Amino acid sequence: MTFRPRLRTLLLVINLIILLLPLGGITMLRLYENELVRQTESELIGQTVLLSTAFKEAYRKSASIRKERLPTPETEEEDEAEAAPQPIDTTLAPIAPTLDLAQTVILPPAPAPTPASQPGDPAAVTAARTLTPLLATARKNLLSGTRIVDFRGTIVASSSTDEGQSLSGWSEVARALAGETTSQLRIRNSKWSTPALGSISRGARIRIFVAHPVILENRIIGAVVMSRTPLEVTKALYLIRFHLLKTGLAIGSVALAITLLLAYYLNRPLKRLIKQAELAQTGHTFAATPESAGIREFDQLSAALTRMAGTIEARSGYIRSFAATVSHEFKTPLTSLRGAMELLQEHYDGMSQEERERFLTIIQQETGRLEQLVGRLLELARADAYTPGNEQAPVMRLLEETAAQYRAKGLSITLSGENLTASACIAPDLLASIFANIFGNTLMHNGPGTEVVVTLQQIRRPGGLDQAELFFSDNGKGISAANAEKIFKPFFTTAREHGGSGLGLSIIRSLLEAHGGSVELQEVEKGAAFRVVLPLCKG
């Protein structure tokens, strides 16, 4: 089964895509910015771990040398043991980045180092001196600010010029000296303007600080503190501008695909509908099954337009045929009228009184016939254009009343079947005229004394309107097979000499179909039989 989306569904999907594009872009930029922060944090964690390992080993050697300068007999064996290679701990303990722009509190700018209350640990100072070139290289190549503090928070090595001062007032340093690796976001305090995109400097408004403890033999001997400004989104996008160009081309292709999709689902069907309308305007016919437009509403509109054109075409054919038939029906009495009047006008003085009365009778009869045709045509026109209302008609009462009228005219009418108490959804006068037309046709074609049996039955339809089914059968001459196909056509009659107009059954069918009913000729061995179906009103 071909999927045919509704127009509102298609528009809703397109609007959602348009709405999600900026929202998705903002979200992706925020996620990307957060990933840049975590990337910088992860780099700083790795660097602090390496520096802390190097500082620990340097501290171990520094402490060992200081002991050798002041040897004692009691510590010689311990010194030899300490000089032996230390076992390496191979247990995996990765340190994952924890900063999150959406959750981490951004602290104010880092306060300036304060004067230290005591000088730095001598062993730490000695060990830190060996790492000074490494700190300078980190600042030069990695653009990271690095400080190494002893167990009191006093700076013993720095990539800046603040050695000998204290960082004990920094929260991240205090936590690192308590044995916890800490990452923190702080507002960047920069005296420089935003750097150019091609500059090596970064223009982010925050700075990342990572403090990692240095632990030797289960004793905290200091900490490594590093800071770095993360890469801002603008510069990161600039660095990957060529990849973004490719992405932009891909998005442009998607937009083009959406445009082509709209053109396929909207423009093409609209052009087809316009073509259908133009064909209808010129009187051309449509295919019985219109081509699918791909959208449900357009398919429905196309089908409705096809049905409308078919209805107009059928109506036009009906009008043409009806006009030709009306012209023929009017031509006969008009010809008789004209001939009678011409004879009276030319030979009036030479005619006897009896001849004059005969021609005047012809004029009177043909005038009456024309009057009857006009009246029946008006009835047919009203039946064709009739719009049902909310009227209700008691079926049994009207049937009995109409039957009584035609019994008085010579028909023998018998009512059988169910005694219907429900009302039909039709105006009482129209239902009475339907019964009168059926009884009148029987009387006209078969004459007085004809027996008519009317059988009533109620058809119950669960979930819908019940129907009344009436069978009108007589024992008359019946209807031949050749005439059976024509009896519902306007002006067809076999009793024209008895004043039949051939419009009675056409009027009945139009009235019944307008109310959701029907009338059909039934095949019977003798006489004629009609089946009439009427919709019954609820309650």
Secondary structure, DSSP 8 states (H G I E B T S, - for coil): ------HHHHHHHHHHHHHHHHHHHHHHHHHHHHHHHHHHHHHHHHHHHHHHHHHHHHHHHHHHHHHHHS--HHHHHHHHHHHS----------------TTTS-EE------EE-SS---HHHHHHHHTTHHHHHHIIIII--EEEEEETTSBEEEESSS-TTEE-TT-HHHHHHHTT--EEEEEE---SS----TTSSS---SEEEEEEEEEEETTEEEEEEEEEE----HHHHHHHTHHHHHHHHHHHHHHHHHHHHHHIIIIIHHHHHHHHHHHHHHHT----SS----SSHHHHHHHHHHHHHHHHHHHHHHHHHHHHHHHHHHHHHHHHHHHHHHHHHHHHTTTS-HHHHHHHHHHHHHHHHHHHHHHHHHHHHHHHHT----S--EEHHHHHHHHHHHHHTTT-EEEEEE----SEESS-HHHHHHHHHHHHHHHHHHH-TT-EEEEEEEEE--TTS--EEEEEEEE-SS---HHHHTTTTSTT--S-GGGT--S-HHHHHHHHHHHTT-EEEEE--SSS-EEEEEEEB---
